[in-house]
């Protein structure tokens, strides 16, 4: 094909093709800078985008896992706090019972001790009955509250904390005296000691469950951070690199425009041949 033609400007075609290619690269770079992503959609890199999207779904699911674990933490913390108070009350009840076991104690003194003892005993049921968070009570009398916190994004595993009855009707405390008006012997004090030990054992069980929730939550938070970092490695743009590339492309764009301008002037030069 002749290069000196007024019908086909080969130089302009080449210059225009180069300019279009530069404009495409420039648009791509500007998009990366504006979004912060080198892979913003499936057409940029289908395989990597699919991997990143699956990882995003995993990370989002872990939000629900953490919410479940935090709810379980709150329920367990309320139960443990209430249980510790109940244990302290039992210690005070033992003190009253020990004082009431004294031989020759006056009726008035015994009644005063008994009134305090009964008030403490009643308070146990009040505490056990109100140790509720989000409708779940782990230590209520005859209750069935329990924790089944989601442990992974597939919801195929749970962290379980079972109910323990710390009311006066439960197996841990039901054996203690209801008041101190009768004879208080060593067996009654032994029953209180046994109740304290059983409540402590129950609290230990609750503490183990609460600790498991804490550990799992810490792991899930680290796992989510690692997944988010992995997604960033796959799709995030290197802004410093893209900025340098943008400046280079802008210079190339200006040069391409100049080249196209020169190429477009070629047909007019041919007119000089006819003068």
ZAVEXLUM-472127 format. One line per 8 residues: number of its first residue (from 1); for each residue x, y, z of N, C-alpha, C. Coordinates in nm, 2 decimals, always signed. Layout:
<recs>
NUM> X:Y:Z:X:Y:Z:X:Y:Z; ...
</recs>
This chain:
<recs>
1> +0.09:-0.12:+0.00:+0.00:+0.00:+0.00:+0.09:+0.12:+0.00; +0.05:+0.22:-0.08:+0.13:+0.35:-0.09:+0.11:+0.42:+0.04; +0.22:+0.48:+0.09:+0.22:+0.56:+0.21:+0.17:+0.70:+0.18; +0.19:+0.74:+0.05:+0.15:+0.88:+0.01:+0.01:+0.88:-0.06; -0.09:+0.87:+0.03:-0.22:+0.86:-0.02:-0.31:+0.95:+0.05; -0.41:+1.01:-0.02:-0.50:+1.10:+0.04:-0.63:+1.02:+0.09; -0.64:+0.90:+0.04:-0.75:+0.81:+0.08:-0.72:+0.74:+0.21; -0.60:+0.69:+0.22:-0.56:+0.61:+0.34:-0.44:+0.67:+0.41
9> -0.46:+0.72:+0.53:-0.35:+0.78:+0.60:-0.29:+0.68:+0.70; -0.20:+0.60:+0.65:-0.14:+0.49:+0.72:-0.08:+0.54:+0.85; +0.00:+0.65:+0.85:+0.06:+0.70:+0.97:-0.04:+0.74:+1.08; -0.15:+0.80:+1.03:-0.25:+0.84:+1.13:-0.32:+0.72:+1.19; -0.34:+0.61:+1.11:-0.40:+0.49:+1.16:-0.31:+0.43:+1.27; -0.18:+0.43:+1.25:-0.09:+0.37:+1.35:-0.09:+0.46:+1.47; -0.08:+0.59:+1.45:-0.08:+0.68:+1.57:-0.21:+0.67:+1.65; -0.32:+0.66:+1.58:-0.45:+0.64:+1.65:-0.46:+0.51:+1.73
17> -0.41:+0.41:+1.67:-0.41:+0.28:+1.73:-0.33:+0.28:+1.86; -0.21:+0.35:+1.85:-0.12:+0.36:+1.97:-0.19:+0.45:+2.08; -0.26:+0.56:+2.03:-0.33:+0.64:+2.13:-0.44:+0.57:+2.20; -0.51:+0.49:+2.12:-0.62:+0.41:+2.18:-0.57:+0.31:+2.29; -0.46:+0.25:+2.26:-0.40:+0.15:+2.35:-0.36:+0.22:+2.48; -0.30:+0.34:+2.46:-0.25:+0.42:+2.58:-0.37:+0.46:+2.66; -0.48:+0.51:+2.59:-0.60:+0.55:+2.66:-0.66:+0.44:+2.75; -0.66:+0.32:+2.69:-0.71:+0.20:+2.76:-0.63:+0.17:+2.89
25> -0.50:+0.18:+2.87:-0.41:+0.16:+2.99:-0.43:+0.27:+3.09; -0.44:+0.39:+3.04:-0.46:+0.50:+3.13:-0.59:+0.49:+3.21; -0.70:+0.45:+3.14:-0.83:+0.43:+3.21:-0.82:+0.32:+3.31; -0.75:+0.21:+3.28:-0.73:+0.10:+3.38:-0.65:+0.15:+3.50; -0.55:+0.23:+3.48:-0.47:+0.28:+3.59:-0.55:+0.37:+3.68; -0.62:+0.46:+3.61:-0.70:+0.56:+3.69:-0.81:+0.49:+3.77; -0.86:+0.38:+3.72:-0.96:+0.30:+3.79:-0.90:+0.23:+3.91; -0.78:+0.18:+3.89:-0.71:+0.12:+4.01:-0.68:+0.22:+4.12
33> -0.64:+0.34:+4.08:-0.61:+0.44:+4.18:-0.74:+0.49:+4.25; -0.85:+0.50:+4.17:-0.97:+0.55:+4.23:-1.04:+0.45:+4.32; -1.03:+0.32:+4.29:-1.09:+0.21:+4.37:-0.99:+0.15:+4.47; -0.86:+0.17:+4.45:-0.76:+0.10:+4.53:-0.75:-0.05:+4.50; -0.81:-0.09:+4.39:-0.81:-0.24:+4.36:-0.75:-0.26:+4.22; -0.66:-0.36:+4.21:-0.61:-0.40:+4.08:-0.71:-0.50:+4.01; -0.79:-0.57:+4.10:-0.89:-0.66:+4.04:-1.02:-0.62:+4.11; -1.10:-0.54:+4.03:-1.22:-0.49:+4.09:-1.35:-0.57:+4.04
41> -1.33:-0.64:+3.94:-1.44:-0.72:+3.88:-1.39:-0.85:+3.82; -1.49:-0.94:+3.79:-1.45:-1.07:+3.73:-1.38:-1.06:+3.60; -1.40:-0.95:+3.52:-1.34:-0.94:+3.39:-1.19:-0.90:+3.40; -1.15:-0.85:+3.52:-1.01:-0.81:+3.54:-0.92:-0.93:+3.54; -0.97:-1.03:+3.62:-0.89:-1.16:+3.64:-0.99:-1.26:+3.70; -1.06:-1.33:+3.62:-1.17:-1.42:+3.67:-1.13:-1.51:+3.78; -1.02:-1.58:+3.76:-0.98:-1.68:+3.86:-0.95:-1.62:+4.00; -0.87:-1.51:+3.99:-0.83:-1.44:+4.12:-0.95:-1.38:+4.18
49> -1.04:-1.32:+4.10:-1.16:-1.25:+4.16:-1.24:-1.35:+4.23; -1.26:-1.47:+4.17:-1.34:-1.58:+4.23:-1.28:-1.62:+4.36; -1.15:-1.64:+4.37:-1.08:-1.68:+4.50:-1.11:-1.57:+4.60; -1.09:-1.44:+4.56:-1.11:-1.33:+4.66:-1.25:-1.32:+4.70; -1.35:-1.35:+4.61:-1.49:-1.34:+4.65:-1.53:-1.44:+4.75; -1.47:-1.56:+4.73:-1.50:-1.67:+4.82:-1.44:-1.64:+4.96; -1.32:-1.58:+4.96:-1.26:-1.54:+5.09:-1.34:-1.43:+5.16; -1.39:-1.34:+5.08:-1.48:-1.23:+5.14:-1.60:-1.30:+5.20
57> -1.66:-1.39:+5.14:-1.78:-1.46:+5.20:-1.74:-1.53:+5.33; -1.62:-1.59:+5.33:-1.57:-1.65:+5.46:-1.56:-1.55:+5.57; -1.50:-1.43:+5.53:-1.47:-1.33:+5.63:-1.60:-1.27:+5.68; -1.70:-1.25:+5.59:-1.83:-1.20:+5.63:-1.90:-1.30:+5.73; -1.89:-1.43:+5.70:-1.95:-1.53:+5.78:-1.89:-1.53:+5.92; -1.76:-1.50:+5.93:-1.70:-1.50:+6.06:-1.75:-1.38:+6.15; -1.81:-1.28:+6.09:-1.87:-1.18:+6.17:-1.99:-1.23:+6.25; -2.07:-1.32:+6.19:-2.18:-1.39:+6.26:-2.12:-1.48:+6.37
65> -2.01:-1.55:+6.34:-1.95:-1.64:+6.44:-1.91:-1.56:+6.56; -1.84:-1.44:+6.53:-1.80:-1.36:+6.65:-1.91:-1.30:+6.73; -2.02:-1.27:+6.66:-2.14:-1.22:+6.73:-2.19:-1.33:+6.82; -2.20:-1.45:+6.77:-2.25:-1.56:+6.85:-2.16:-1.59:+6.97; -2.03:-1.59:+6.95:-1.93:-1.61:+7.06:-1.94:-1.50:+7.16; -1.95:-1.37:+7.12:-1.96:-1.26:+7.21:-2.09:-1.27:+7.30; -2.20:-1.31:+7.23:-2.32:-1.33:+7.31:-2.30:-1.44:+7.41; -2.24:-1.55:+7.37:-2.21:-1.66:+7.47:-2.12:-1.61:+7.58
73> -2.02:-1.53:+7.55:-1.94:-1.47:+7.65:-2.02:-1.39:+7.76; -2.11:-1.31:+7.71:-2.19:-1.22:+7.80:-2.28:-1.31:+7.89; -2.34:-1.41:+7.83:-2.42:-1.50:+7.91:-2.34:-1.57:+8.02; -2.23:-1.62:+7.98:-2.14:-1.69:+8.07:-2.09:-1.60:+8.18; -2.05:-1.48:+8.14:-2.00:-1.38:+8.24:-2.10:-1.35:+8.34; -2.22:-1.33:+8.30:-2.33:-1.30:+8.40:-2.35:-1.41:+8.49; -2.35:-1.54:+8.44:-2.37:-1.65:+8.52:-2.26:-1.67:+8.62; -2.13:-1.65:+8.58:-2.02:-1.67:+8.67:-2.02:-1.56:+8.77
81> -2.05:-1.44:+8.74:-2.06:-1.33:+8.84:-2.16:-1.36:+8.94; -2.28:-1.41:+8.90:-2.39:-1.44:+8.99:-2.35:-1.56:+9.08; -2.29:-1.66:+9.02:-2.24:-1.78:+9.09:-2.14:-1.75:+9.20; -2.05:-1.65:+9.17:-1.95:-1.61:+9.27:-2.02:-1.54:+9.39; -2.12:-1.46:+9.36:-2.20:-1.40:+9.47:-2.27:-1.50:+9.55; -2.33:-1.60:+9.49:-2.40:-1.71:+9.56:-2.30:-1.79:+9.65; -2.18:-1.81:+9.60:-2.08:-1.88:+9.68:-2.04:-1.79:+9.80; -2.03:-1.66:+9.78:-2.00:-1.57:+9.90:-2.11:-1.58:+10.00
89> -2.24:-1.58:+9.95:-2.35:-1.59:+10.04:-2.35:-1.72:+10.12; -2.31:-1.83:+10.06:-2.30:-1.96:+10.13:-2.20:-1.95:+10.24; -2.09:-1.88:+10.21:-1.99:-1.86:+10.32:-2.04:-1.78:+10.44; -2.12:-1.68:+10.41:-2.19:-1.61:+10.52:-2.29:-1.69:+10.59; -2.36:-1.78:+10.52:-2.46:-1.87:+10.58:-2.39:-1.97:+10.67; -2.27:-2.01:+10.63:-2.20:-2.10:+10.72:-2.15:-2.03:+10.85; -2.12:-1.91:+10.83:-2.08:-1.83:+10.95:-2.19:-1.82:+11.05; -2.31:-1.79:+10.99:-2.43:-1.78:+11.08:-2.47:-1.91:+11.14
97> -2.45:-2.02:+11.07:-2.48:-2.15:+11.12:-2.38:-2.19:+11.23; -2.26:-2.16:+11.21:-2.16:-2.19:+11.31:-2.19:-2.11:+11.44; -2.22:-1.99:+11.42:-2.26:-1.91:+11.54:-2.38:-1.97:+11.61; -2.48:-2.02:+11.54:-2.60:-2.07:+11.59:-2.58:-2.21:+11.66; -2.47:-2.27:+11.63:-2.44:-2.40:+11.69:-2.39:-2.39:+11.84; -2.37:-2.27:+11.88:-2.32:-2.25:+12.02:-2.42:-2.30:+12.12; -2.38:-2.38:+12.22:-2.47:-2.43:+12.32:-2.51:-2.32:+12.41; -2.64:-2.31:+12.45:-2.68:-2.21:+12.55:-2.71:-2.08:+12.49
105> -2.72:-2.08:+12.35:-2.75:-1.95:+12.28:-2.90:-1.91:+12.31; -2.92:-1.78:+12.34:-3.05:-1.74:+12.38:-3.14:-1.74:+12.25; -3.27:-1.75:+12.28:-3.37:-1.76:+12.18:-3.37:-1.64:+12.09; -3.35:-1.52:+12.15:-3.35:-1.39:+12.07:-3.22:-1.39:+11.98; -3.11:-1.43:+12.03:-2.99:-1.44:+11.95:-3.00:-1.54:+11.83; -3.06:-1.66:+11.87:-3.08:-1.76:+11.77:-3.17:-1.71:+11.66; -3.28:-1.64:+11.70:-3.38:-1.59:+11.60:-3.31:-1.48:+11.51; -3.23:-1.40:+11.57:-3.16:-1.29:+11.49:-3.07:-1.36:+11.39
113> -2.99:-1.46:+11.43:-2.91:-1.54:+11.34:-2.99:-1.61:+11.23; -3.10:-1.67:+11.27:-3.19:-1.74:+11.18:-3.25:-1.64:+11.07; -3.29:-1.53:+11.12:-3.35:-1.43:+11.02:-3.24:-1.39:+10.92; -3.12:-1.36:+10.96:-3.02:-1.33:+10.87:-2.99:-1.45:+10.77; -2.99:-1.57:+10.83:-2.96:-1.69:+10.75:-3.07:-1.71:+10.64; -3.19:-1.69:+10.68:-3.31:-1.71:+10.59:-3.30:-1.60:+10.48; -3.27:-1.48:+10.52:-3.26:-1.37:+10.42:-3.15:-1.40:+10.32; -3.04:-1.45:+10.37:-2.93:-1.49:+10.27:-2.97:-1.60:+10.18
121> -3.04:-1.70:+10.24:-3.09:-1.81:+10.16:-3.18:-1.77:+10.05; -3.28:-1.68:+10.09:-3.37:-1.63:+9.99:-3.30:-1.55:+9.88; -3.20:-1.48:+9.92:-3.13:-1.40:+9.82:-3.06:-1.49:+9.71; -3.02:-1.61:+9.75:-2.97:-1.70:+9.65:-3.06:-1.72:+9.54; -3.19:-1.75:+9.57:-3.29:-1.77:+9.46:-3.31:-1.64:+9.38; -3.31:-1.53:+9.45:-3.32:-1.40:+9.37:-3.21:-1.38:+9.27; -3.09:-1.41:+9.31:-2.97:-1.39:+9.23:-2.98:-1.49:+9.11; -3.00:-1.62:+9.15:-3.01:-1.72:+9.05:-3.12:-1.70:+8.95
129> -3.23:-1.64:+8.99:-3.34:-1.62:+8.90:-3.32:-1.50:+8.81; -3.23:-1.41:+8.84:-3.22:-1.29:+8.76:-3.08:-1.28:+8.69; -3.01:-1.38:+8.69:-2.88:-1.38:+8.62:-2.90:-1.42:+8.48; -2.97:-1.33:+8.41:-3.01:-1.35:+8.27:-2.95:-1.25:+8.18; -2.91:-1.30:+8.06:-2.86:-1.21:+7.95:-2.92:-1.26:+7.82; -2.99:-1.17:+7.76:-3.06:-1.20:+7.63:-3.15:-1.32:+7.64; -3.22:-1.33:+7.75:-3.32:-1.44:+7.77:-3.26:-1.57:+7.82; -3.13:-1.58:+7.84:-3.07:-1.71:+7.88:-3.01:-1.70:+8.02
137> -3.05:-1.79:+8.10:-3.00:-1.80:+8.24:-2.94:-1.94:+8.26; -2.81:-1.94:+8.29:-2.73:-2.07:+8.31:-2.74:-2.13:+8.45; -2.80:-2.05:+8.54:-2.79:-2.10:+8.68:-2.93:-2.10:+8.75; -3.03:-2.07:+8.68:-3.17:-2.06:+8.74:-3.22:-2.19:+8.79; -3.31:-2.19:+8.88:-3.37:-2.31:+8.93:-3.46:-2.38:+8.83; -3.43:-2.50:+8.80:-3.51:-2.58:+8.71:-3.51:-2.53:+8.57; -3.41:-2.44:+8.54:-3.40:-2.38:+8.40:-3.33:-2.48:+8.31; -3.34:-2.44:+8.18:-3.28:-2.52:+8.07:-3.19:-2.43:+7.99
145> -3.15:-2.32:+8.04:-3.07:-2.23:+7.96:-2.93:-2.29:+7.93; -2.88:-2.27:+7.81:-2.75:-2.32:+7.78:-2.69:-2.23:+7.67; -2.56:-2.25:+7.64:-2.49:-2.18:+7.54:-2.45:-2.28:+7.43; -2.49:-2.25:+7.31:-2.44:-2.32:+7.19:-2.39:-2.22:+7.09; -2.27:-2.17:+7.12:-2.22:-2.06:+7.03:-2.16:-2.12:+6.91; -2.18:-2.06:+6.79:-2.13:-2.10:+6.67:-1.98:-2.08:+6.67; -1.90:-2.19:+6.63:-1.76:-2.18:+6.64:-1.69:-2.16:+6.50; -1.76:-2.19:+6.39:-1.69:-2.17:+6.26:-1.79:-2.12:+6.16
153> -1.74:-2.08:+6.04:-1.82:-2.01:+5.94:-1.92:-2.11:+5.88; -1.89:-2.24:+5.89:-1.98:-2.34:+5.83:-2.09:-2.38:+5.93; -2.09:-2.33:+6.05:-2.18:-2.36:+6.16:-2.19:-2.51:+6.19; -2.08:-2.58:+6.17:-2.07:-2.72:+6.19:-2.01:-2.76:+6.33; -1.97:-2.65:+6.40:-1.92:-2.68:+6.53:-1.96:-2.57:+6.63; -1.98:-2.61:+6.75:-2.02:-2.51:+6.85:-1.94:-2.52:+6.98; -1.94:-2.41:+7.06:-1.88:-2.41:+7.19:-1.99:-2.42:+7.29; -2.00:-2.52:+7.37:-2.11:-2.55:+7.45:-2.09:-2.52:+7.60
161> -2.18:-2.46:+7.66:-2.18:-2.44:+7.81:-2.32:-2.48:+7.86; -2.32:-2.58:+7.94:-2.45:-2.63:+7.99:-2.50:-2.56:+8.12; -2.62:-2.58:+8.14:-2.69:-2.52:+8.26:-2.65:-2.59:+8.39; -2.63:-2.51:+8.49:-2.61:-2.57:+8.63:-2.71:-2.50:+8.72; -2.78:-2.57:+8.80:-2.88:-2.52:+8.89:-2.81:-2.48:+9.02; -2.81:-2.34:+9.05:-2.75:-2.29:+9.17:-2.85:-2.23:+9.26; -2.98:-2.26:+9.24:-3.08:-2.22:+9.33:-3.09:-2.31:+9.45; -3.17:-2.27:+9.55:-3.17:-2.35:+9.67:-3.25:-2.48:+9.65
169> -3.31:-2.49:+9.53:-3.38:-2.62:+9.50:-3.29:-2.71:+9.42; -3.17:-2.66:+9.38:-3.08:-2.75:+9.30:-3.00:-2.84:+9.39; -2.94:-2.94:+9.32:-2.87:-3.05:+9.39:-2.75:-2.99:+9.47; -2.70:-2.88:+9.44:-2.58:-2.83:+9.50:-2.62:-2.77:+9.64; -2.73:-2.71:+9.65:-2.77:-2.63:+9.77:-2.89:-2.68:+9.85; -2.97:-2.77:+9.79:-3.09:-2.81:+9.85:-3.08:-2.88:+9.99; -2.96:-2.93:+10.01:-2.94:-3.01:+10.14:-2.91:-2.93:+10.26; -2.90:-2.79:+10.25:-2.87:-2.71:+10.36:-2.99:-2.68:+10.44
177> -2.97:-2.64:+10.57:-3.09:-2.60:+10.65:-3.17:-2.48:+10.59; -3.30:-2.49:+10.62:-3.38:-2.38:+10.57:-3.38:-2.26:+10.67; -3.36:-2.29:+10.80:-3.34:-2.19:+10.90:-3.26:-2.24:+11.02; -3.24:-2.16:+11.12:-3.15:-2.19:+11.23:-3.22:-2.20:+11.36; -3.35:-2.21:+11.36:-3.43:-2.21:+11.48:-3.42:-2.35:+11.55; -3.39:-2.45:+11.48:-3.37:-2.58:+11.55:-3.23:-2.60:+11.59; -3.20:-2.72:+11.62:-3.06:-2.76:+11.66:-2.97:-2.75:+11.54; -2.86:-2.69:+11.56:-2.76:-2.68:+11.45:-2.64:-2.76:+11.49
185> -2.62:-2.87:+11.43:-2.50:-2.96:+11.46:-2.39:-2.95:+11.35; -2.29:-3.04:+11.38:-2.18:-3.04:+11.28:-2.22:-3.09:+11.14; -2.32:-3.17:+11.14:-2.37:-3.22:+11.01:-2.43:-3.11:+10.92; -2.50:-3.02:+10.99:-2.56:-2.90:+10.92:-2.45:-2.81:+10.86; -2.34:-2.80:+10.94:-2.23:-2.71:+10.89:-2.16:-2.79:+10.78; -2.15:-2.92:+10.79:-2.08:-3.00:+10.69:-2.16:-2.99:+10.56; -2.30:-2.99:+10.57:-2.38:-2.97:+10.45:-2.35:-2.84:+10.38; -2.33:-2.73:+10.46:-2.30:-2.60:+10.40:-2.17:-2.60:+10.33
193> -2.07:-2.67:+10.40:-1.94:-2.68:+10.34:-1.95:-2.76:+10.21; -2.03:-2.87:+10.21:-2.05:-2.94:+10.08:-2.11:-2.86:+9.98; -2.21:-2.77:+10.01:-2.28:-2.68:+9.92:-2.18:-2.59:+9.86; -2.09:-2.53:+9.94:-1.99:-2.44:+9.89:-1.90:-2.51:+9.79; -1.86:-2.63:+9.82:-1.77:-2.71:+9.73:-1.84:-2.74:+9.60; -1.97:-2.77:+9.61:-2.05:-2.81:+9.48:-2.07:-2.68:+9.40; -2.09:-2.57:+9.46:-2.11:-2.45:+9.39:-1.98:-2.41:+9.32; -1.87:-2.43:+9.40:-1.74:-2.40:+9.34:-1.71:-2.48:+9.22
201> -1.74:-2.61:+9.23:-1.72:-2.70:+9.12:-1.81:-2.66:+9.00; -1.93:-2.62:+9.02:-2.02:-2.57:+8.91:-1.96:-2.45:+8.85; -1.91:-2.36:+8.93:-1.85:-2.23:+8.88:-1.72:-2.27:+8.80; -1.65:-2.37:+8.84:-1.53:-2.41:+8.76:-1.57:-2.46:+8.63; -1.68:-2.53:+8.62:-1.73:-2.58:+8.49:-1.78:-2.46:+8.40; -1.84:-2.36:+8.46:-1.88:-2.25:+8.39:-1.76:-2.17:+8.34; -1.66:-2.16:+8.43:-1.54:-2.09:+8.39:-1.46:-2.15:+8.28; -1.46:-2.29:+8.28:-1.40:-2.36:+8.16:-1.47:-2.32:+8.03
209> -1.60:-2.32:+8.04:-1.68:-2.29:+7.92:-1.66:-2.15:+7.87; -1.65:-2.05:+7.97:-1.63:-1.91:+7.94:-1.49:-1.89:+7.88; -1.39:-1.96:+7.93:-1.26:-1.95:+7.88:-1.25:-2.01:+7.73; -1.32:-2.12:+7.71:-1.33:-2.17:+7.57:-1.39:-2.07:+7.47; -1.49:-2.00:+7.52:-1.55:-1.90:+7.43:-1.45:-1.79:+7.40; -1.37:-1.74:+7.51:-1.27:-1.64:+7.49:-1.16:-1.68:+7.39; -1.12:-1.81:+7.41:-1.01:-1.86:+7.32:-1.06:-1.86:+7.17; -1.18:-1.92:+7.15:-1.23:-1.93:+7.02:-1.26:-1.79:+6.95
217> -1.30:-1.70:+7.03:-1.32:-1.56:+6.98:-1.19:-1.50:+6.94; -1.09:-1.52:+7.02:-0.95:-1.47:+6.98:-0.90:-1.53:+6.85; -0.92:-1.66:+6.84:-0.88:-1.73:+6.72:-0.96:-1.68:+6.59; -1.09:-1.67:+6.61:-1.17:-1.63:+6.49:-1.13:-1.48:+6.45; -1.11:-1.40:+6.55:-1.06:-1.26:+6.51:-0.93:-1.26:+6.43; -0.84:-1.35:+6.48:-0.71:-1.36:+6.40:-0.73:-1.42:+6.27; -0.82:-1.52:+6.26:-0.85:-1.58:+6.13:-0.91:-1.48:+6.03; -1.00:-1.40:+6.08:-1.06:-1.30:+5.99:-0.96:-1.20:+5.94
225> -0.87:-1.16:+6.03:-0.76:-1.07:+5.99:-0.68:-1.13:+5.89; -0.64:-1.26:+5.90:-0.56:-1.32:+5.81:-0.63:-1.34:+5.67; -0.76:-1.37:+5.67:-0.83:-1.38:+5.55:-0.84:-1.24:+5.48; -0.87:-1.14:+5.55:-0.88:-1.00:+5.49:-0.74:-0.96:+5.44; -0.64:-1.00:+5.50:-0.50:-0.96:+5.45:-0.48:-1.04:+5.32; -0.52:-1.17:+5.32:-0.50:-1.25:+5.20:-0.58:-1.19:+5.08; -0.70:-1.15:+5.11:-0.78:-1.09:+5.00:-0.71:-0.96:+4.95; -0.66:-0.88:+5.04:-0.58:-0.76:+5.00:-0.46:-0.79:+4.92
233> -0.39:-0.90:+4.95:-0.28:-0.93:+4.87:-0.32:-0.97:+4.73; -0.44:-1.03:+4.71:-0.48:-1.07:+4.58:-0.53:-0.96:+4.50; -0.61:-0.86:+4.56:-0.68:-0.77:+4.47:-0.64:-0.62:+4.49; -0.57:-0.59:+4.60:-0.54:-0.45:+4.63:-0.43:-0.40:+4.53; -0.45:-0.28:+4.49:-0.35:-0.21:+4.40:-0.23:-0.15:+4.48; -0.11:-0.16:+4.42:+0.00:-0.08:+4.47:-0.01:+0.06:+4.43; -0.06:+0.15:+4.52:-0.09:+0.28:+4.48:+0.03:+0.36:+4.43; +0.14:+0.34:+4.50:+0.27:+0.41:+4.46:+0.31:+0.37:+4.32
241> +0.30:+0.24:+4.29:+0.34:+0.19:+4.16:+0.24:+0.24:+4.05; +0.11:+0.24:+4.08:+0.01:+0.29:+3.99:+0.03:+0.44:+3.96; +0.06:+0.51:+4.07:+0.08:+0.66:+4.05:+0.20:+0.68:+3.95; +0.31:+0.61:+3.97:+0.42:+0.63:+3.87:+0.38:+0.59:+3.73; +0.30:+0.48:+3.72:+0.26:+0.44:+3.59:+0.16:+0.54:+3.53; +0.08:+0.60:+3.61:-0.01:+0.71:+3.56:+0.06:+0.82:+3.50; +0.17:+0.87:+3.56:+0.24:+0.98:+3.51:+0.31:+0.94:+3.38; +0.36:+0.82:+3.37:+0.43:+0.77:+3.25:+0.33:+0.77:+3.13
249> +0.21:+0.72:+3.16:+0.11:+0.70:+3.06:+0.06:+0.84:+3.01; +0.05:+0.94:+3.10:+0.01:+1.07:+3.07:+0.11:+1.13:+2.97; +0.23:+1.11:+2.99:+0.34:+1.16:+2.90:+0.32:+1.09:+2.76; +0.30:+0.96:+2.77:+0.29:+0.88:+2.64:+0.16:+0.92:+2.57; +0.06:+0.96:+2.64:-0.06:+1.00:+2.58:-0.04:+1.13:+2.50; +0.03:+1.23:+2.56:+0.06:+1.35:+2.50:+0.15:+1.33:+2.37; +0.24:+1.24:+2.38:+0.33:+1.21:+2.27:+0.25:+1.15:+2.16; +0.16:+1.06:+2.19:+0.07:+1.00:+2.09:-0.02:+1.10:+2.02
257> -0.07:+1.19:+2.10:-0.15:+1.30:+2.04:-0.07:+1.38:+1.94; +0.05:+1.41:+1.98:+0.14:+1.49:+1.89:+0.17:+1.41:+1.76; +0.19:+1.28:+1.78:+0.22:+1.19:+1.66:+0.10:+1.19:+1.57; -0.02:+1.18:+1.63:-0.14:+1.18:+1.55:-0.16:+1.31:+1.48; -0.13:+1.42:+1.54:-0.14:+1.55:+1.48:-0.05:+1.56:+1.36; +0.07:+1.51:+1.38:+0.17:+1.52:+1.27:+0.12:+1.43:+1.15; +0.07:+1.31:+1.19:+0.03:+1.21:+1.08:-0.09:+1.27:+1.01; -0.18:+1.34:+1.07:-0.30:+1.40:+1.01:-0.26:+1.51:+0.91
265> -0.14:+1.57:+0.94:-0.10:+1.68:+0.85:-0.04:+1.63:+0.72; -0.01:+1.50:+0.71:+0.06:+1.45:+0.59:-0.01:+1.47:+0.46; -0.15:+1.44:+0.45:-0.21:+1.47:+0.33:-0.20:+1.61:+0.28; -0.20:+1.71:+0.37:-0.19:+1.84:+0.32:-0.06:+1.87:+0.26; +0.04:+1.80:+0.31:+0.18:+1.82:+0.25:+0.18:+1.78:+0.10; +0.10:+1.68:+0.07:+0.10:+1.63:-0.07:+0.05:+1.74:-0.17; -0.02:+1.84:-0.12:-0.07:+1.95:-0.21:+0.05:+2.03:-0.27; +0.16:+2.03:-0.19:+0.28:+2.10:-0.24:+0.34:+2.04:-0.37
273> +0.31:+1.92:-0.39:+0.36:+1.85:-0.51:+0.29:+1.91:-0.64; +0.18:+1.97:-0.62:+0.10:+2.02:-0.74:+0.11:+2.17:-0.75; +0.20:+2.23:-0.68:+0.22:+2.38:-0.70:+0.33:+2.41:-0.79
</recs>
